Amino acid sequence: MPTTQRRMKIGINMVQNGGHNSGWRHPDANAGIANDFKGYAKIIKQAEAQKIDFMFLADGAAVRIPHKDADELSRHGHIDRFEPITLLAAMSAVTESIGLICTASTTYNEPYALARKFASLDHISDGRAGWNVVTGWSEEEAMNFGRDTLMEHSERYERANEFFDVVTGLWNSWDDDAFVRDKDEGRYFRPEGMHLLNHKGKHYQVRGPLNLERSPQGYPVIAQAGGSGPGRELGARIADIIYTGQKDKEIAKEFYADMKARVAAAGRDPAQVMIMPGIMPIIGATEEEAQAKLDELKALVHPEVGLQLISKMFGDLSAYDPDELVPLPLPESNGVKSAIEQWERRLRETPMTIRQVYEEISISSGHNVCCGTVEQIADVMQDWFEDGACDGWNLMAPYMPGGAEDFINLLVPELRRRGLAQSEYEGGTLRARLGLEAKPNPLAGRVSESSESEEAIAVSH
Ligand SMILES: Cc1cc2nc3c(=O)[nH]c(=O)nc-3n(C[C@H](O)[C@H](O)[C@H](O)COP(=O)(O)O)c2cc1C
């Protein structure tokens, strides 16, 4: 494939034991894969063999399913998961080239600690790390971090903006060549190559420097997925990848155009920011076989599970008959505003029953489910890609490992046959392989005032 041809970027979204909340019940599922590193690694090695750009791990530091008691919760599959940076560090040791991107929240982390973890992952993986910057949406997560409720939307984004600046400031603590480790001279690093941050902002106070050499990518690849106004503004300012949950091509095209315009307005090159919606392919040898697979997956959803899953966005609908239409308007929410707005718009155009909605949400957490033969699904992906709706896709499996193996071994080769997917990894880092510009230290060569500490640094080990 000529390197000049625009190619699809492809990620594999490794949601716990599959994107379908009840996928663990599928007869072929490895129901324990969320705790099975070797099971994960086997899938990722296959993805790497097919030259998939990166694996992506969504995350939240909680069991994020609202529940009144353990009995109610006990029917859900999305309970357990590995801490993602730990998992990706281990994954980097058993892979060579595939990118390793995961979510970390700006609401429940400290910037110094997180800057250090992602820089470490970038070193350990030889420049394959990526950070999906989120502000969090769940009350359950808030309750694990000293709060009774979710922090207000605008405050979350205000903190996220400052948090990101602190993290990138810390990633610029050292010139790329600061660490000379000159044994003869007895000089470990060049003093002018160190840049103290001395950040004192509204939410964070961080002196620096980071206690780690600048990492191979400088800045790990940045992904972002907030779809609200403030979420889009943050993405336009900081992200290399915009991850989104679009289902309708026309809405996706609006989103794509809006994001690219916002990126340009932020003074950045729109071609350097990739819009990558999620998609869950359900593949059959024939259309009928694919539809039967989808029906089988839907039938795995227990009604109690379905109603609970949609309660965050749609309110408590347990008093309604599941075959009634969803009542509108949808309630106000402090959580994933963009998703609620999309649903409201969609249900006004095409009313759906409560059961239809919960089946759809259970299966893919609201992502686009694309059901058909390999050729039909590739047609949809190609059409969106060529028609200004996306720059690539985040592939999501309904259950593991079979759901993922289907698209890795059947769909991706078809995309490659069409000249849409890469046949080799090109470039030394994830950033380079994705065609993103390098991030040399903007402070390099500058002796910044802030390279002097304002106070004596205590020595400890
Ligand atoms: C496709 C998609 C993926 C997301 N992945 C995560 C995630 O892994 N963890 C998380 O806490 N939030 C995740 N979010 C939530 C957003 O990052 C954001 O914090 C949330 O949507 C609230 O912001 P918004 O109102 O701007 O959408 C995701 C959102 C979308 C649309």
The ligand as a MOL file (V3000), in Angstrom:
LIG
                    3D

  0  0  0     0  0            999 V3000
M  V30 BEGIN CTAB
M  V30 COUNTS 31 33 0 0 0
M  V30 BEGIN ATOM
M  V30 1 C -16.5860 6.5560 23.4000 0
M  V30 2 C -16.4040 6.9810 24.8090 0
M  V30 3 C -15.4800 6.2890 25.6180 0
M  V30 4 C -15.2740 6.6590 26.9290 0
M  V30 5 N -14.3930 5.9710 27.7260 0
M  V30 6 C -14.3180 6.2800 29.0330 0
M  V30 7 C -13.5260 5.5400 29.9490 0
M  V30 8 O -12.8290 4.6020 29.6030 0
M  V30 9 N -13.5680 5.8940 31.2530 0
M  V30 10 C -14.2910 6.9590 31.7170 0
M  V30 11 O -14.2820 7.2380 32.9180 0
M  V30 12 N -15.0110 7.6990 30.8540 0
M  V30 13 C -15.0590 7.3770 29.5680 0
M  V30 14 N -15.8290 8.1160 28.7390 0
M  V30 15 C -16.4450 9.3090 29.2900 0
M  V30 16 C -15.8140 10.5970 28.7810 0
M  V30 17 O -14.4540 10.6120 28.6900 0
M  V30 18 C -16.2670 11.7990 29.5910 0
M  V30 19 O -15.6240 11.8900 30.8370 0
M  V30 20 C -17.7190 11.7240 29.8020 0
M  V30 21 O -18.2880 11.3740 28.5550 0
M  V30 22 C -18.3230 13.0180 30.2990 0
M  V30 23 O -18.0170 14.0190 29.4200 0
M  V30 24 P -18.9550 14.5030 28.2330 0
M  V30 25 O -20.1910 14.9600 28.9060 0
M  V30 26 O -18.0960 15.5570 27.6330 0
M  V30 27 O -19.1900 13.3760 27.2810 0
M  V30 28 C -16.0100 7.7540 27.4350 0
M  V30 29 C -16.9280 8.4530 26.6300 0
M  V30 30 C -17.1390 8.0700 25.3360 0
M  V30 31 C -18.1160 8.8590 24.5050 0
M  V30 END ATOM
M  V30 BEGIN BOND
M  V30 1 1 1 2
M  V30 2 1 2 3
M  V30 3 2 2 30
M  V30 4 2 3 4
M  V30 5 1 4 5
M  V30 6 1 4 28
M  V30 7 2 5 6
M  V30 8 1 6 7
M  V30 9 1 6 13
M  V30 10 2 7 8
M  V30 11 1 7 9
M  V30 12 1 9 10
M  V30 13 2 10 11
M  V30 14 1 10 12
M  V30 15 2 12 13
M  V30 16 1 13 14
M  V30 17 1 14 15
M  V30 18 1 14 28
M  V30 19 1 15 16
M  V30 20 1 16 17
M  V30 21 1 16 18
M  V30 22 1 18 19
M  V30 23 1 18 20
M  V30 24 1 20 21
M  V30 25 1 20 22
M  V30 26 1 22 23
M  V30 27 1 23 24
M  V30 28 2 24 25
M  V30 29 1 24 26
M  V30 30 1 24 27
M  V30 31 2 28 29
M  V30 32 1 29 30
M  V30 33 1 30 31
M  V30 END BOND
M  V30 END CTAB
M  END
